[in-house]
């Protein structure tokens, strides 16, 4: 087996908002090509972790090293380069609804356009190479046949797959997905997760996704991180999510039990 290099190294990461400690001394190493799910109750620090990884938020303490450089110290052009290499997928699809699927995916190529093509891209006239990359991304998520359809005619699950294709077309090395299936039903959520896993694997990308339901983490991730009150309390394979791990991550409230209960078998069967 070929050893994989670290993609992201987090060292004693803390983030405070006033007196609130959203993250507390989180340390971990994520290997290139891993599909990592981050689970935990609301307020556990999942989104804050992703915001620090994307540099939408600056850590209060600690370091996040990518290719040996602490991204918390980046600014100007270096920060723009890092963000261009980091694909973001959100719960809300953030698509331009009046444009076609292809036009939305091509938006992911904007960080890589320069010179005359930069101005042409703003008028939706992209280089042939960019169109080829966008088409391959759509093929990865199973939507190439919808390339010239308006986004606002698609279902919610299809729109999220367009958002994944846009992130893939960006040519990232890392994809960060914040609750990408929270607004979808089980069948559409499973289709989106499969598209994300398949697309990332095809491009050899590292994925870190926050998820609400443990069953998605079990089914699609190859590593799970559990956060509780800003601390990392679980780091292991999905199969290791036993009762003791659930208790550490979610506690024992009725709301937490609802989050961690398996989704209905009949629902998964339709996914």
Secondary structure, 3 states (H helix, E strand, C coil): CCCCCEEEEEEEEEEEECCEEEEEEEEEEEECCCEEEEECCCCCCHHHHHHHHHCCCCCCEEEEEECCEEHHHCCHHHHHHHHHCEEEECCCCCCCCCCEHHHHHHHHHHHHCCCHHHHHHHCCCCCHHHHHHHHHHHHHCCCHHHCCCEHHHCCHHHHHHHHHHHHHHCCCCEEEEECCCCCCCHHHHHHHHHHHHHHHHHHCCEEEEECCCHHHHHHHCCEEEEEECCEEEEEECHHHCCHHHHHHHHCCCHHHHHHHCCCCHHHHHCC
